[in-house]
Amino acid sequence: MNDRPTIDHLLHRLSGHLGAVYPDHDCDRLAQRIVDLFWPDKSQIITRSEIADKPLWDESDIAMITYGGTIRSDGKPPLQTLHRFLKEHIGQTIGTVHILPFFPYSCDDGFGVIDYLSVDEDLGDWSDVEAIADDYRLMGDLVINHGSSKSVWFQQFLSGEAPGKDYYYTADPTADLGNVVRPRAHPLLTPFRTALGDRHVWSTFSSDQLDFDFTNPELLIEFVKIIADYIDHGVRVFRLDAVAFLWKEIGTSSINLDETHEIIRLLRTLMDHHVETLIIITETNIPNHENLTYFGNQNEAHVIYNFSLPPLLTHALLTGNALYLKRLTRSNPPALTGCTYLNFTASHDGIGLRPTEGVLPQGEVDQMLAAIQGFGGRVSMRRGPGGTEKPYEMNISFFEAMQGTLKGPDEHQIDRFMTAMVIMLALEGIPAIYIHSLLATPNGYEDVNRTGHNRSINRSQLDYDEISGKLMDPATIEAQVFARFLSLVEIRKQQQAFHPNAVQFTLALPEGLFGIWRQSRERTQSVFAISNVTKEAKTLSLADINLIAGDQWWDLISGDTITDIEGDFILAPYQTIWISNKAPETV
C-alpha cells in the first residue's frame, strides 16, 4: 500500500522516537532513511487499522528452542539435519522454531557474532534457513548489545577506520562505574591499543563481546538494515538479546535506561507497520518488576520472557511448596492486547536466579542451589554493585534438575519433569521448550570440561541416528518424555481457554497443589489446570473450585468424565488434571 497519509504518520512516529534518543540530530532525515531502508517497496507498509487486524498468535502456538548445530548427521549441514528432525519427528505439532544465533562467531556458542549477514558455514547457508522458515514460524536472534572482537567493525575500531571506529562504547576506567549492574564477574572494561590510542571498551559479557555505542544513530541504521535482511530470509520473530544493557550512561546502573526502551519502541513501530506479521521478544533476565516494563504501554515488546517461571517452578517441584509460584501467577498482570508472555522451564543459558531477587527468600534459594549441585549442576556468578558476587544462574539439564527433591534423587523423575511441562503449557502466554528438555538430555559434563564454561552442561550436540533410534524405542526415557510432551501439546492446541491472552486466575488450593483457572475469550470454555507438586498423593476437594452444576466436566488429559463435582479427587504424586466443560473429542 503506497498510502501517503500512512507514510506521513509513520515518519512522524519514527521522528518522535528518534528525537527522544538523538535530540541533537536531524530526526526527520533519520526517519526517512529508516523508512527507505526498511521498506524499499512502500506497498509493504500497512495502516493502523490493518495492524489491529493482524493475528499474532493463538492457542496452537508453541515454540521449540534449539541451536542450529544441536542435531548432526554425517555428510549433511546441521541446519538440514535440524529440518529433517522437525519434519520427521515434530511435524506441525510445534509451529515455531527458535534457532539460536546461526552466524559466524568467535565465542559464547554464537552470541559473539562476527558477521550478522552470513550463516556459519559449519551449519549451512541461507537457503537452509529459508527452507525451515517455509515450514515453521522462524525466530531468530538479533544480538544487538555487543559484537565479536573478530568482526570487521571491531577491526575498523582498532585501526581507526569508519564506520567501526564509532560503533563501540568506551569509558575512562577512572569514571564512576560502581553502580553498573552486571551479569558476569569479569572486569567491565577491556583495554585495547588502537590507532587512535589506548581505549577501554565496555564488555558486559566477555572481553571478546564488545558493547556497541548506540549514542551513534548510524549504528541504529546498521541494525535496521540487518533486521530488513533477516525478514527477507524468513525470520518473523526477533529475539532482542541482552537488550536491557543496550544504552550506557556513566554514573548510572546502565541497565533498563529510558533510551533503551525508546529504541525498542522504534523497532516495534517498524515491525507493526510491516505487511508481514513480525514479533519482538525481549530477552531481559532481570527481576520481574523490571522485566514487565518491557511491555511498555503496548508499544514495546510483543512478548517478554517469563523469566521468573523457571526458578520458581523448579523451587516448587524440589520443595513440594508452590507458595512462591502462586505468588508469581497472582502478581503477573494480564498481558494487554498485542502482548503476551513466553513461558519456558529452562533455556540454553540455564535457570536464571536474578528473577528470584526480592521474591524467594535467600534461605530458599540456598536450599535449591544445594539440591541442584547435588544433581550434578553448576552455579554461575555475577558481579553486583560494589564488586560483590552473587549467584546468577543454575546450569543443569532441566531433566536432571527434576531427578529428586531437597532430600535427594528418587523414582519420580519423569513424572516430576512432566509436571513442570504441563504447568508451563497451561499458563497464560506462549509455551516454549528447549530441545534438550524435549529430548530429556542428561548433563553434558564432557562439554563443560572441554569448554570450561558451566553453560555447556546443557548444550550438547546429538547424533541424528542415535536420537532417532531412542525416540523410536518406547522403552527409552527420551521416547517417553518426547511422546508425553507432544501428546500434551496436541491437547493444549485444541483448547480456546489456553489462548495466550485468555483469562487466568490462580486458585486458592491446599499446600502441595498448584492450580489456575483459564477461560476462553469467548467465555465458552473453562479449564481448571491443577497439579500435585509433591511426591505424596494429595486430595483435591472439587467443591472448592466451584464447578458449575448442570455442566458436564471432563479431564482433558485422561479423557475421564468427572461424575461428582462435589466429591474428592485423589491426585497421585506429580499428577495433573485439566478439568474442562468441553469434552476432549468435541473441542
N, C-alpha and C positions, 0 to 999 in steps of 0.2 A: 504494500500500500504506500503510494507516494502522496501522503496527505500533509500539505504544508502546515496546517494548524497543529497536527500531531508532532511534526518535526520541531516546530517552534516551541511547543510545550516541552518536548524532550530536551532541547537545547537550554531552555530556561531552567529546568530542574538540574541538569548537569552543571550549569554555570553556578547555581546556588551551592551544590555540593562542593565544587572546586573552590568557590570563594571562601568557604568555611575553613578550608585547609591551606589554600595558597592565596591569601588576601593581597599579596603584592604582585600577583601575576595577572595577565590578561586572560581572565577565566572564560570570557565569551569565545575567544580564539581557541583556547584549550578544549572547550566543549565541542566546537565544530570539528577540530582534529579528531577527537574521540569518536564522534558520530561517523565521520568519513572512514575511519579505520575499522570500526565495529560493523558498519553497515555499508559496504561498497555498493550493495544492492538495496536501495532505500525502500523497496517493496517489502523488505523483511522487517520493517518497523510496524508495530501494531499499536492500536489506540488503547486508551484507558479502559474503554468498555470491553474490548477484546481480552485485555489482561484478566478481567474479572471472570471471564468465561473459560479460562484455561483450567483443565482438570489436572491438578498437581499430583494427587495420589488418592488411593482408596484402600479398602481392607485387604486387597490382593497384593499390595506392595510389601516386599521383603527383600533385603539385600544380603549378599554374601561378600565378605571382605577377603581379599587374597593378594599375595604378591604375584606378579606375572610369572615368576620362576618357581613357585612353590611345587608344582607338579611337573615332572620332567620325564621324557622318554628319549631313547637313543635315536639320533638322526632327525629329530623334529625340533623346530623352535619352540621353546616353552609356552609362548602365547598360543600357538596352535594346539599344543597338548592341553592347555587350560580349556580352550574352546571345545576340544573333544570331550574332556571330562564333563563340562557343562551340558553338552548335548546328550551324552550317553548316560549320565548318572543324575543330573539335576532336571533336565528338560525345562519346562516352564513353571515348575513348582516355585522356583525363585526367579524373579524377573529383573532384579537389579544386581549388577556386578560392580563392586568397587575394586579396581586394580590399583594397588598401591604404586608409588612412582615407578614408571617403566622407562625412565630416561637414562642416558649415560650419567654415571655418578661416581663419586670418589669415596663416599663414606655413608654410614648410617643406613645401610640397606636401601639406598635410593633417595634419601632425604637431603643429600648433599649433591644437588643437581649441577652437572657440568654444562649440559645443553638442553634447554627447555623445549626445543623444537625438533628433537630427534628421539627415536626409540633406541634403547640399549640394544646393540647388535646381538648380545648374548640371548636376548628374549625374542627377537623377531624384528618386524618393521611395522610401519603404519598400516599396511594392508591387513596385518594380523589383528591389530587393534580395531580397525574398522569392521572386520568380519564379526568380532564379538559384539560390537555396537549395533550391527544389523539385527542380532538376535536378542539382545538384552539392553536394558537401560544402563548406560555406562557411566559410572562415577570415576572421576579422575582427580588427582591431587594438583592443586595449584600451590606449590611450595613457595610462598610469597614473602616470607620473612627473611630468608637467607639463601645464599647460593654457595657453590663449591669454590674453594681456593684454586681449583684446577680449571675453572671456566675461562673463556675468552674475556669476559667482562673483568674478572679479577686480575688477569694478566695485564689488561689495559690499565687497571688501577695501579699496579706495581710499576708500570713503565710510564705512567703519567699521560696516557693517551685517552682521547674521547672514544666512546661515551663513558667507558667503565670507570674512568678516574673520578667521576662524580656520583657513582652508584652505591658507595659503601659508607656506612656510618662510622665515623671516627670520633674519639674523645681524648681529652687530656687525662692521663692516669692520675693526676692530682685533683681532678674535679670531684665534686660531691656525688659519689655513686653509691653511697651507703644505703639508700632506700630502694635500690633496684631489686625487683622480685625476680628470682632466678629459678629455673627448673633443673639446674645442674650445679655441681660443686666445683667446677674448674674456674680459673680466672675469667672475669667478664671481658677483658680487653686482651687482644693478641697483637704483639708488636710485629711490624713488618718494615723492612727497609725498602723504600720506593724511590723512584727517580726524583720525586719532589721532597724527599727527606723521610725521616723516621715517622711512621704513623701507627697509631694504636687503634685497631679495628674492633668494633663491637662484635662479640661472638657469643650469642646467647646459648648455643647448644654445643659447639665444639670449635677448636681452633681451625678446623677445615670447613666450617659452615659460617660464613661471614655475613653479618646482617646488612641488609640493604638500607639505603637512606632515602626514605620516601618524602623528605623535605624537597627533593628534586622532582618536579612534576614530570620530567622526561622519563623517569623510571616508571611512574604510573602509566604513561603512554606505552612503554615497552610491555607491561603486563596486560594492557588492553589488547595489544597485538597478539600476545601469547594465548589469551582466552579465545579470541576470534579464531585462531589457528586450531585450538582444541575442538571448538564447535564444528569446524569443517571436517575434523576427523571422527566425529561421532560422540564426543563427550557431552553429556547432558546434565550431569550433577557435578558441581565443583566443590571439592573439599578444600577450604582455605586453611592450610596447615599452619599451626602456631601463630595464627593471625593476631592473637591478643598482644603479642610483643611488637607489632608492626611499627608503631611510632615511638620514638625515643625522645626524651627531654631531660637534660641534665638537672638533677635536683629532685626528680620525681621517681615514682616506682617504675616508670617506663613500661607499664602494662595497663591495658584497657583504657588508654587515653582517648580523649574526645576525637582526635584526628583519625584514630584507628576506626572508630565507629562511623565517622563520616565517609571514609573511603569504602567501607562495606556498604553503606547506603548508596553510594555512587554505583558500585558494582551491581547492587540489587536493581537499581533503576535500569541499567543496561540489560540485565537478564530478563526483567519483566517485560520490557518493550520489544524483545526479540520474538520473531514468529515461532521459533522453536520453544518448547517447554523446557526452560532451564532453571536449575535449582541451586541455591547456595547453601552449603552446610559449613558452619564454623567449628573448627577444632580448637576448643578452648578448655584445656584441662585445668580448671581453676575452681575455687569454691562456688557452690551452687548459686548463691545470690548474685555473684558476678557473671556466671555463665548465662543466667537468664536475661541479662541486659542485652545480649546479642540478638534477641528477637527485635530489639528496638521498639518502635511504635508500628509494628507490622511492616517495617521498611528496611530491616537489615537481613539477617539470615532467614531463609525459609525454614531451615531445620537447624536445631542445635543438638549436639550430642548430650544425652542424659548421663553425664559423667559420674553423677553420684550413685547411679544404679549399680554398677559392677561392685564397688567395695561394700555397699550396704546390703546388697543381695548376698554377696559372699559371707559377710558377717552373720546375716540371718541364718544361713544354712550351716555355718560352722558352730553356731551357738544354740540354734533352736529358738532364738529370740528375734521376732520380727518387729519389735518396737520401733527401731530406727528406720527400717524400711517403710513402715506405716507412716512415720513422720514425713518421710520424703514424698510419698504419694499424696499425702494430705496437703503438703506445703507447695508442691509444684502447681502453679496456676494453670488452668486450662489454656492451651495454646489458641490464640485467636486465628481468625480466618487467614489462610495463606501462610500459616506457620505450624510446625509440629516438632515433636522430639524424635531423635533417633535413639532407640533403646538397644542396648547391647550388654553382654556379660563380660567380655574381655576383648582385647584387640591385640594387634601385633606389638604394641608397646607394653602390654601388661595391664595390671589393675591399678589405676591411679589412686593416690591417697589424699591429694590436695582437696578433693571434694568432700572429704570427711571432716575437714577443719571446722570446728565450731558445731559439728553435728554429732560426731561419735566421740565419746569421752576417751582420753588418752589411754586409760587402762584397757578399754575395749579394743582399741587399735593395737596395743602391745600384745594382747592375747591372740588376736588374729594374726599378727606378724609371726608370733612364735609357732602357731599352727601351720602357717604356710611354709615356713622354713623347715618344719618337721616333715612336710610333704615334699621336700626337695626344692622348694622355691628359693628365690633370692630377693633381696630388698635393695633398691637403688635409692640414693640420697640426692637431695637438692640443697643449695645454699640459700639461706634466708637473709633478711636484713641483719647487718651486724656480723655476717660471716658464719652464723650458726648453721649447722647441718641438721636436716630433718628427713625422715623417710618420705620419699616421693612416689614410689610405686612398688607394687609386688610383681615380680617377674616369675611366672609359672604358667604351664599349660592349664587352662581352666578345668579340663577334665581331671588333672592331677590335684587341683585345688579342692575338688569335691570328693576326694578319697576318704574323708572322715570328718570328725568334729574336733572340738578343742581337746577331746580325750584321746584322739589318735585315729588311725585308719580303722575302717570297719567294712562290712559286707554290702553297704548301701550305696556304693559309689555311683553306679549307673543311675539309680533312681534319684539320688540327690542331684546329680548333674541334670537330669531331665526336668526336675522341679525348677531349677534355675531357668531352663529354657522355656518352660511353659508359662512361668510368671512373666518373663520378658515378652513373650508372644502376646500376652493378654493386655499389656499396659497401653495407655494412650500413646500413640506415636507409631513410627515405622520400626519394625524389628530388623536387626542386622546380626548376622552370625559370622564370626571369623572362621576361616576354613579349617584351622587346626582344632577348633571346638567342634565343628561339624563332623570331623573325622576322628575325634577322641584321641588326638596325638599325644603321646607321653612327653615328659620333659626332655629337651634336647641338650643333654649335658655335653656331648661331644662338640656341639656347635658353640656352646659357651666357652669351652676350653680352647677351641680353635680361634675364636674372635676376641676373647677377653671381655665380651660385653654381656651383661646379665640378660638383656632383651633377646639375645639369640636363643634363649631357652625355649621360646615359643615361635621360632621362625624356621623350623626345619624344612628341608627340601625332601620331597617324596617321589618315589618311582611310580610312574603311572601303572605299570603292570602289577606291581606289588599291591598298591592300594586298591586297584580294581578287583584283584583277587580276593582281598579281605572283604570288600563290600558285597561280593557275590556269595560269600560264605556266611550263612545266618548264625553260625556258632561264634563268630568273632565279635569282640566288643565294638569294633568300628562299624560293622554292619548293623548291630543292634541300635547303637546311638543314631546312626545315619537314617535308618528306616523309621525309627520312632519320631525323630525330629521332622522329617519330611511329611510323615502322616499328620502330625500336629499342624504343620503349615497348611496342608490341604484343608483341614477342618477350619482353621482360622480364616482362610481366604473366602469362605462361604458365609461368614457372619457379618452382617452390616453393623452389628454392635461393636465390632473391632475396627471400624473405620478409624484412621489416625486421629480424627477430630471428634469422635463420638464421646458422649458424656462419660466421665469416670468419677466414681465416688468410692472412697476407702471404707470398708466395712469395719465395724467395731466387733471384733471376734476375740475369743479367749486366747490366752497365751499359747504360742506354738502354731497358731493358724494365721495365715495372711490371706486377705480376700479383697477384691474390688468388684464393684457393680458397674457394668458398661451398658449404655443404652444407645441404640441407633439414633441417628439424627432425625429419622422419620418417626421415632418413638414406637416402632412396631416390634422391635426385638430388645429383650433384656438378656444379659448374660451375667451370672454370678460366678466369678472365677475365684475359686478358693483352694488354697494349698496348705498341706501339712508340712511345715518346715522342720519337723523333728523326726528322730528315729524311733519314736513310740507312736502307737495308734492314738488318734485323737477323736473325740466325739464332737460332732457339729450338730447343734440344735437347729433344724431347718426353720423352726418357728421364729428364731432370732433374726432371720434375714428377710422375713415377710414376703414369701412367695404369694402372689395374688391367687386367692381362691377362685376356682372356676376356670382358670387356665390350666393347660396341660404342660408339664415340665419334663425336660429330658436332660441327661448328662451327655453333652456332645462328644466327650472323649470316649466313654464306654459305649454309648448308644442306648444305655438303660433308661427306662421310664422312671420318674420319681413318683411313687404311688402315694406316699404320705407326706404332705408338705408341712405337717406339724410334728413329724417324728424326728428321731435322732438318726444321724448318718455317721457311720464309723469310717474315718479316713485312715487308711493304712499308712505306715511310715512313708513320707515323701509322696503321698498320693495327691493328685489334683483333680478337681471336678469343675467342669464348665456347665453350670445349670442354665438352660435356656428355655424360653417359651416357644421356640420354633424347633420342630423335630429335625434331627440330623439329615434325614433324607429329603426334606422339603425346603430347607433354607437355600 
